[in-house]
């Protein structure tokens, strides 16, 4: 144990960039599906619990995988609670709160594994969505805009071995961030689809600013059986470079695209459904050396609680 601690502190002394601000190896994941893409039904409370397992493995430079002698890996486990309520037929408000477990491992010398972990509640996001062309029982299409703010409720001072963990391993970012989205939904008898884009504007905290991010999604749901939907999605992110003390951080910024097949199972008609998704990277391009995405898994329970008969509004 003393030898291991000595090796760890020697690592930080020789390579201090791993002890201070950096975000080269955090897994980037699609935000869609958790944030929601459509306006909640009027006078209906929509509740969700999403479990995500996000694994990153393999060092990349640009679009090419390169040798990684330290065999870095990261595992993010995230439980996100969501609630949305339709105030009327064209407007809803939602809240998103994640609880995150983060783990990053690296091999040092002599087959010694160095592991950093953290856990805690992340940052709360509040969103409003307005439907320019609302859905009803005749018109199964919707064009909606959304605005949201991410409130820095998550911890930013988690420590391991007496050292403050880098930003990528903190549950929160410490910054107030803002997002705007545009989405189009079209429903038909055998399938429906959603096309959406979300732009996230970040702010600085303690002289560190995560890069702005654009997320996009094309998702189609097929209805082969009454209680079963088969889903196929393309989801991507384009993220700018982080900044520290006003200067760009070289090993940050990326473009990633995932293919996400899945199923939706109706457990209680009109009230409760289970969603299962697998996300595999189709394309990854990184600025500098960064850890690439291996795969993501997501399980979601989504429930509807009508608080008033909506037929009068629709």
C-alpha positions as CSV (number, residue, x, y, z in Angstrom):
1,X,0.0,0.0,0.0
2,X,2.7,2.6,0.8
3,X,4.4,1.7,-2.5
4,X,1.1,2.2,-4.4
5,X,0.5,5.6,-2.7
6,X,4.1,6.7,-3.5
7,X,3.6,5.7,-7.1
8,X,0.3,7.6,-7.4
9,X,1.7,10.8,-5.9
10,X,4.8,10.5,-8.1
11,X,2.5,10.2,-11.1
12,X,0.7,13.4,-10.2
13,X,4.1,15.2,-9.7
14,X,5.5,14.1,-13.0
15,X,2.2,14.5,-14.9
16,X,0.3,17.3,-13.1
17,X,-2.1,17.8,-16.0
18,X,-4.0,14.7,-14.7
19,X,-4.5,16.4,-11.3
20,X,-5.9,19.7,-12.5
21,X,-8.4,20.9,-15.0
22,X,-8.8,18.7,-18.0
23,X,-11.6,16.9,-19.8
24,X,-9.8,14.8,-22.4
25,X,-11.3,11.5,-21.5
26,X,-14.9,12.1,-20.4
27,X,-17.5,10.2,-22.4
28,X,-19.8,12.3,-24.4
29,X,-23.3,11.0,-24.6
30,X,-26.5,12.0,-26.4
31,X,-28.8,14.2,-24.3
32,X,-31.9,13.4,-26.3
33,X,-34.4,11.0,-24.8
34,X,-33.7,12.2,-21.3
35,X,-34.4,15.9,-21.9
36,X,-37.5,15.0,-23.9
37,X,-38.3,16.0,-27.5
38,X,-42.0,16.9,-27.4
39,X,-44.5,19.0,-25.4
40,X,-46.1,17.1,-22.5
41,X,-49.8,16.3,-22.9
42,X,-52.0,19.0,-21.3
43,X,-52.9,18.5,-17.6
44,X,-50.8,15.4,-17.6
45,X,-47.8,14.7,-15.4
46,X,-45.1,12.7,-17.3
47,X,-42.6,10.9,-15.0
48,X,-39.4,9.2,-16.0
49,X,-36.6,7.2,-14.5
50,X,-33.6,6.6,-16.8
51,X,-30.6,4.4,-16.0
52,X,-27.6,4.9,-18.2
53,X,-24.4,2.8,-18.4
54,X,-21.8,4.7,-20.4
55,X,-18.4,3.1,-21.1
56,X,-15.4,4.6,-22.8
57,X,-12.4,2.7,-23.9
58,X,-9.7,3.2,-26.6
59,X,-7.5,6.3,-27.1
60,X,-8.1,8.3,-30.3
61,X,-6.5,11.1,-32.1
62,X,-8.7,12.6,-34.8
63,X,-10.7,9.7,-36.2
64,X,-7.9,7.1,-35.7
65,X,-7.5,4.9,-32.7
66,X,-3.9,5.0,-31.3
67,X,-1.9,2.9,-28.8
68,X,-2.7,3.6,-25.1
69,X,0.0,2.1,-22.9
70,X,-1.9,3.1,-19.7
71,X,-5.1,1.3,-20.9
72,X,-7.5,4.1,-19.7
73,X,-11.1,3.3,-19.2
74,X,-14.1,5.3,-17.9
75,X,-17.5,4.1,-16.7
76,X,-20.3,6.5,-16.0
77,X,-23.5,5.2,-14.3
78,X,-26.3,7.7,-14.2
79,X,-29.8,7.6,-12.8
80,X,-31.9,10.5,-14.1
81,X,-35.3,11.5,-12.7
82,X,-37.5,13.6,-15.0
83,X,-40.9,15.2,-14.6
84,X,-42.9,17.2,-17.1
85,X,-46.3,18.8,-16.9
86,X,-48.5,20.2,-19.7
87,X,-49.8,23.5,-18.5
88,X,-52.0,23.7,-21.6
89,X,-52.1,22.1,-25.1
90,X,-49.1,24.2,-26.4
91,X,-46.8,24.5,-23.4
92,X,-45.1,22.3,-20.8
93,X,-42.4,22.6,-18.2
94,X,-40.0,19.9,-17.1
95,X,-37.3,19.2,-14.6
96,X,-34.3,16.8,-15.0
97,X,-32.1,15.7,-12.1
98,X,-29.3,13.1,-12.5
99,X,-27.5,11.1,-9.8
100,X,-24.1,10.1,-11.2
101,X,-21.4,7.6,-10.4
102,X,-18.1,8.1,-12.3
103,X,-15.1,5.8,-12.4
104,X,-11.8,6.3,-14.3
105,X,-9.0,3.7,-14.3
106,X,-5.5,3.8,-15.5
107,X,-2.6,1.3,-15.3
108,X,0.6,2.8,-13.9
109,X,3.5,0.4,-13.5
110,X,3.9,-3.1,-12.3
111,X,0.3,-3.9,-13.2
112,X,-0.9,-1.4,-10.6
113,X,-4.3,0.1,-11.4
114,X,-5.0,3.6,-10.4
115,X,-8.7,4.3,-10.0
116,X,-10.6,7.6,-9.3
117,X,-14.3,7.5,-8.5
118,X,-16.9,10.0,-7.5
119,X,-20.7,10.0,-7.0
120,X,-23.4,12.5,-6.2
121,X,-26.3,14.5,-7.6
122,X,-25.6,16.4,-10.7
123,X,-26.9,19.7,-12.0
124,X,-30.6,20.4,-12.2
125,X,-32.1,21.4,-15.6
126,X,-35.4,23.2,-15.9
127,X,-37.0,23.4,-19.4
128,X,-40.0,24.9,-21.1
129,X,-41.4,23.7,-24.4
130,X,-43.8,25.5,-26.6
131,X,-45.6,23.9,-29.6
132,X,-46.0,26.1,-32.6
133,X,-48.2,23.5,-34.2
134,X,-49.6,21.4,-31.4
135,X,-50.7,17.8,-31.6
136,X,-54.4,16.8,-31.3
137,X,-56.4,13.7,-32.0
138,X,-56.7,14.6,-35.7
139,X,-53.3,16.2,-36.4
140,X,-50.5,13.9,-35.3
141,X,-47.7,16.3,-36.0
142,X,-45.9,18.9,-33.8
143,X,-43.3,21.6,-34.2
144,X,-41.9,22.7,-30.9
145,X,-39.3,25.0,-29.5
146,X,-37.7,24.7,-26.1
147,X,-35.6,26.8,-23.7
148,X,-33.8,25.5,-20.7
149,X,-31.3,26.4,-17.9
150,X,-28.9,24.1,-16.1
151,X,-28.6,25.1,-12.5
152,X,-25.2,24.3,-10.8
153,X,-26.6,22.1,-8.0
154,X,-24.0,19.3,-8.3
155,X,-20.8,19.1,-6.2
156,X,-17.5,20.4,-7.8
157,X,-15.1,19.6,-4.9
158,X,-14.9,15.8,-4.7
159,X,-11.5,14.6,-3.7
160,X,-9.4,11.4,-3.9
161,X,-6.1,10.8,-2.1
162,X,-6.3,14.3,-0.8
163,X,-6.5,15.9,-4.3
164,X,-9.4,17.6,-5.9
165,X,-10.7,15.5,-8.8
166,X,-10.6,17.1,-12.3
167,X,-13.8,18.6,-13.8
168,X,-14.6,15.5,-15.8
169,X,-15.0,13.4,-12.6
170,X,-17.1,15.9,-10.6
171,X,-20.8,15.3,-10.4
172,X,-21.5,19.0,-11.3
173,X,-20.0,21.6,-13.5
174,X,-20.4,24.6,-11.3
175,X,-21.6,26.7,-14.2
176,X,-25.0,28.0,-15.3
177,X,-25.6,26.7,-18.8
178,X,-28.4,27.4,-21.3
179,X,-30.0,25.4,-24.1
180,X,-32.4,26.0,-26.9
181,X,-34.0,23.3,-29.0
182,X,-36.2,22.8,-32.1
183,X,-38.0,19.5,-32.7
184,X,-40.5,18.1,-35.2
185,X,-42.7,15.1,-34.5
186,X,-44.8,13.2,-37.0
187,X,-47.1,10.3,-36.0
188,X,-48.6,7.7,-38.4
189,X,-50.5,4.4,-38.0
190,X,-47.5,2.1,-38.3
191,X,-44.7,4.4,-37.2
192,X,-43.7,7.9,-35.9
193,X,-40.5,9.8,-36.0
194,X,-38.8,12.8,-34.3
195,X,-36.2,15.1,-35.7
196,X,-34.6,17.5,-33.3
197,X,-31.6,19.7,-32.5
198,X,-30.4,21.2,-29.2
199,X,-27.7,23.8,-28.7
200,X,-26.1,24.2,-25.3
201,X,-24.3,27.4,-24.3
202,X,-22.0,27.0,-21.3
203,X,-20.4,29.5,-18.9
204,X,-17.2,29.5,-16.9
205,X,-16.7,28.3,-13.4
206,X,-13.4,28.8,-11.6
207,X,-11.8,29.9,-14.9
208,X,-12.8,26.7,-16.6
209,X,-15.5,26.6,-19.3
210,X,-16.8,23.4,-21.0
211,X,-17.2,23.6,-24.7
212,X,-20.6,24.6,-26.2
213,X,-22.4,21.6,-27.7
214,X,-24.9,20.9,-30.5
215,X,-26.9,17.7,-30.2
216,X,-29.0,16.2,-33.0
217,X,-31.4,13.3,-33.2
218,X,-33.4,11.4,-35.8
219,X,-35.5,8.7,-34.2
220,X,-38.2,6.4,-35.7
221,X,-40.6,4.1,-33.8
222,X,-42.3,1.2,-35.5
223,X,-45.4,-0.4,-34.1
224,X,-45.5,-4.1,-35.1
225,X,-47.5,-5.1,-32.1
226,X,-50.0,-3.4,-29.9
227,X,-47.7,-3.3,-26.9
228,X,-44.3,-3.3,-28.6
229,X,-42.4,-0.6,-30.5
230,X,-39.1,-1.2,-32.3
231,X,-36.9,1.9,-32.3
232,X,-34.0,3.0,-34.4
233,X,-32.2,6.3,-33.9
234,X,-29.2,8.3,-35.1
235,X,-27.9,10.6,-32.3
236,X,-24.9,12.9,-32.5
237,X,-23.0,15.7,-30.7
238,X,-20.6,18.3,-31.9
239,X,-18.8,19.8,-29.0
240,X,-16.4,22.8,-29.0
241,X,-13.1,23.0,-27.1
242,X,-13.1,23.7,-23.4
243,X,-11.4,26.8,-22.2
244,X,-9.2,27.3,-19.1
245,X,-8.2,30.9,-18.1
246,X,-9.5,32.0,-21.5
247,X,-7.3,29.6,-23.5
248,X,-8.5,26.6,-25.5
249,X,-7.7,23.2,-23.9
250,X,-6.1,21.2,-26.8
251,X,-7.4,17.7,-25.9
252,X,-11.1,18.7,-25.9
253,X,-13.8,19.0,-28.5
254,X,-15.3,16.3,-30.6
255,X,-17.9,15.1,-33.1
256,X,-19.6,11.7,-32.4
257,X,-22.5,9.9,-34.0
258,X,-24.3,6.9,-32.5
259,X,-26.7,4.3,-33.9
260,X,-29.2,3.4,-31.2
261,X,-31.6,0.5,-31.7
262,X,-34.1,-0.3,-29.0
263,X,-37.5,-1.5,-28.0
264,X,-40.4,0.1,-26.1
265,X,-42.7,-2.2,-24.2
266,X,-46.1,-1.0,-22.9
267,X,-46.5,-2.4,-19.4
268,X,-49.8,-0.6,-18.7
269,X,-51.6,0.8,-21.7
270,X,-51.8,4.7,-21.7
271,X,-49.9,4.8,-18.4
272,X,-46.5,3.0,-18.2
273,X,-43.9,1.8,-20.7
274,X,-40.4,0.4,-20.5
275,X,-37.7,1.5,-23.0
276,X,-34.4,-0.3,-23.6
277,X,-31.7,1.2,-25.9
278,X,-28.2,0.2,-27.0
279,X,-25.9,3.0,-28.4
280,X,-23.0,2.1,-30.6
281,X,-20.6,4.7,-32.0
282,X,-20.7,5.0,-35.9
283,X,-18.3,7.9,-36.1
284,X,-15.9,9.6,-33.7
285,X,-13.5,12.5,-34.4
286,X,-11.5,14.1,-31.6
287,X,-9.3,17.2,-31.1
288,X,-6.0,15.8,-29.8
289,X,-5.8,12.5,-27.8
290,X,-9.1,11.6,-26.2
291,X,-10.8,8.5,-24.9
292,X,-13.5,7.2,-27.3
293,X,-16.9,5.9,-26.6
294,X,-17.2,2.1,-26.4
295,X,-21.0,1.7,-26.0
296,X,-23.9,3.1,-24.0
297,X,-26.9,1.3,-22.5
298,X,-30.1,3.0,-21.3
299,X,-33.2,1.6,-19.6
300,X,-36.1,3.9,-19.0
301,X,-39.4,3.7,-17.2
302,X,-41.9,6.4,-18.4
303,X,-45.3,7.0,-16.9
304,X,-48.3,9.2,-17.5
305,X,-50.5,10.6,-14.7
306,X,-53.5,12.5,-16.2
307,X,-54.7,15.1,-13.7
308,X,-57.6,16.2,-15.8
309,X,-59.6,15.0,-18.8
310,X,-57.6,16.3,-21.8
311,X,-60.3,15.8,-24.4
312,X,-61.8,19.2,-23.6
313,X,-58.4,20.8,-24.6
314,X,-57.4,18.7,-27.6
